[in-house]
Amino acid sequence: MTYRIRPEAPADHPAIHDLTRRAFAPMAFAGGDEQDLIDALRSAGALSLSLVAESAGKIVGHVALSPVTHESGEGGWYGLGPISVDPAIQRKGLGGALIAEAKAWMKAGGARGCILVGDTRYYPRHGFAPAPAHAPEREPSAYFMVLTFDGPPPFGRFSFHPSFYGEG
Ligand SMILES: CC(C)(COP(=O)(O)OP(=O)(O)OC[C@H]1O[C@@H](n2cnc3c(N)ncnc32)[C@H](O)[C@@H]1OP(=O)(O)O)[C@@H](O)C(=O)NCCC(=O)NCCS
């Protein structure tokens, strides 16, 4: 499969929404509103990065980054997700390629690191490490992971953007 990873364009918004809904629908842990979160982040001006993978004119992959805060006040941290790959082409490396592009973008911008809530079997291969002590209060700490570019995070908890809780 050949694909091109690029920043989203306005015409991609419906396809991103639909892809995210289809990718998360079979997942037992899904809230069912992951596609709405992307729209909410965008409306709030908090979609720091939104990359699509396009193949033969179709959007087959997507990853979002948004700003997060840390109780220490330290800046430079992002939240990764939602991330979606078309169910028909999962496990072919596209998810990894999207994460790599998002990491490159953060590094180039001098970010400190990135957080996410996800499967602890999948994300360590991309440099994320479980960090339950840093988990936001409203998140399951066992699934909370941090990727750092420049040393460990400071003592204390992170918080996702309020849009994650319908408060954005
Ligand atoms: C998670 C997701 C983006 C990964 O994209 P992908 O293109 O399938 O991933 P890659 O091909 O880069 O990596 C595949 C590897 O990751 C593993 N993997 C992928 N998703 C996984 C998951 N949810 N749990 C555990 N392992 C997973 C696979 O086992 C595979 O490894 P293997 O081939 O050695 O078995 C994609 O599966 C997806 O859209 N899932 C539904 C939505 C979702 O769960 N998003 C993440 C929420 S945290």
The ligand as an SDF file (V2000), in Angstrom:
LIG
                    3D

 48 50  0  0  0  0  0  0  0  0999 V2000
   -4.0570    1.3790   17.1730 C   0  0  0  0  0  0  0  0  0  0  0  0
   -3.9240    1.5750   15.6590 C   0  0  0  0  0  0  0  0  0  0  0  0
   -3.9310    3.0540   15.3100 C   0  0  0  0  0  0  0  0  0  0  0  0
   -2.5870    0.9620   15.2420 C   0  0  0  0  0  0  0  0  0  0  0  0
   -2.4300    1.1250   13.8490 O   0  0  0  0  0  0  0  0  0  0  0  0
   -1.8480   -0.0660   12.9700 P   0  0  0  0  0  0  0  0  0  0  0  0
   -1.5540    0.4730   11.6160 O   0  0  0  0  0  0  0  0  0  0  0  0
   -2.7580   -1.2310   13.0700 O   0  0  0  0  0  0  0  0  0  0  0  0
   -0.4920   -0.3720   13.7840 O   0  0  0  0  0  0  0  0  0  0  0  0
    0.9090   -0.8450   13.2290 P   0  0  0  0  0  0  0  0  0  0  0  0
    0.6950   -1.6590   11.9920 O   0  0  0  0  0  0  0  0  0  0  0  0
    1.8510    0.2980   13.1570 O   0  0  0  0  0  0  0  0  0  0  0  0
    1.4000   -1.7690   14.4000 O   0  0  0  0  0  0  0  0  0  0  0  0
    0.8020   -3.0020   14.4760 C   0  0  0  0  0  0  0  0  0  0  0  0
    1.2670   -3.6770   15.6920 C   0  0  0  0  0  0  0  0  0  0  0  0
    0.6990   -3.0860   16.8120 O   0  0  0  0  0  0  0  0  0  0  0  0
   -0.0770   -4.0320   17.5220 C   0  0  0  0  0  0  0  0  0  0  0  0
   -1.3330   -3.3970   17.8240 N   0  0  0  0  0  0  0  0  0  0  0  0
   -2.0450   -2.5650   17.0530 C   0  0  0  0  0  0  0  0  0  0  0  0
   -3.1150   -2.1590   17.7290 N   0  0  0  0  0  0  0  0  0  0  0  0
   -3.0490   -2.7330   18.9320 C   0  0  0  0  0  0  0  0  0  0  0  0
   -3.8570   -2.6910   20.0530 C   0  0  0  0  0  0  0  0  0  0  0  0
   -4.9890   -1.9710   20.1160 N   0  0  0  0  0  0  0  0  0  0  0  0
   -3.4970   -3.4240   21.1220 N   0  0  0  0  0  0  0  0  0  0  0  0
   -2.3760   -4.1630   21.1010 C   0  0  0  0  0  0  0  0  0  0  0  0
   -1.5790   -4.2340   20.0610 N   0  0  0  0  0  0  0  0  0  0  0  0
   -1.9140   -3.5190   18.9870 C   0  0  0  0  0  0  0  0  0  0  0  0
   -0.2940   -5.2070   16.6550 C   0  0  0  0  0  0  0  0  0  0  0  0
   -0.2330   -6.3630   17.4370 O   0  0  0  0  0  0  0  0  0  0  0  0
    0.8290   -5.1160   15.6920 C   0  0  0  0  0  0  0  0  0  0  0  0
    1.9050   -5.8400   16.1660 O   0  0  0  0  0  0  0  0  0  0  0  0
    2.1720   -7.2720   15.5560 P   0  0  0  0  0  0  0  0  0  0  0  0
    1.9790   -7.1270   14.0760 O   0  0  0  0  0  0  0  0  0  0  0  0
    3.5540   -7.5430   15.9880 O   0  0  0  0  0  0  0  0  0  0  0  0
    1.1270   -8.1360   16.1700 O   0  0  0  0  0  0  0  0  0  0  0  0
   -5.0410    0.8490   14.8800 C   0  0  0  0  0  0  0  0  0  0  0  0
   -5.0110   -0.5140   15.1810 O   0  0  0  0  0  0  0  0  0  0  0  0
   -6.4410    1.3800   15.1660 C   0  0  0  0  0  0  0  0  0  0  0  0
   -6.9130    2.2870   14.4860 O   0  0  0  0  0  0  0  0  0  0  0  0
   -7.1360    0.7980   16.1640 N   0  0  0  0  0  0  0  0  0  0  0  0
   -8.4990    1.2060   16.4820 C   0  0  0  0  0  0  0  0  0  0  0  0
   -8.5220    2.5380   17.1920 C   0  0  0  0  0  0  0  0  0  0  0  0
   -7.6130    2.5180   18.4160 C   0  0  0  0  0  0  0  0  0  0  0  0
   -7.6260    1.5790   19.1910 O   0  0  0  0  0  0  0  0  0  0  0  0
   -6.8320    3.5990   18.5800 N   0  0  0  0  0  0  0  0  0  0  0  0
   -5.8730    3.7050   19.6670 C   0  0  0  0  0  0  0  0  0  0  0  0
   -6.5380    3.9860   20.9430 C   0  0  0  0  0  0  0  0  0  0  0  0
   -5.3400    4.1280   22.2430 S   0  0  0  0  0  0  0  0  0  0  0  0
  1  2  1  0
  2  3  1  0
  2  4  1  0
  2 36  1  0
  4  5  1  0
  5  6  1  0
  6  7  2  0
  6  8  1  0
  6  9  1  0
  9 10  1  0
 10 11  2  0
 10 12  1  0
 10 13  1  0
 13 14  1  0
 14 15  1  0
 15 16  1  0
 15 30  1  0
 16 17  1  0
 17 18  1  0
 17 28  1  0
 18 19  1  0
 18 27  1  0
 19 20  2  0
 20 21  1  0
 21 22  1  0
 21 27  2  0
 22 23  1  0
 22 24  2  0
 24 25  1  0
 25 26  2  0
 26 27  1  0
 28 29  1  0
 28 30  1  0
 30 31  1  0
 31 32  1  0
 32 33  2  0
 32 34  1  0
 32 35  1  0
 36 37  1  0
 36 38  1  0
 38 39  2  0
 38 40  1  0
 40 41  1  0
 41 42  1  0
 42 43  1  0
 43 44  2  0
 43 45  1  0
 45 46  1  0
 46 47  1  0
 47 48  1  0
M  END
$$$$
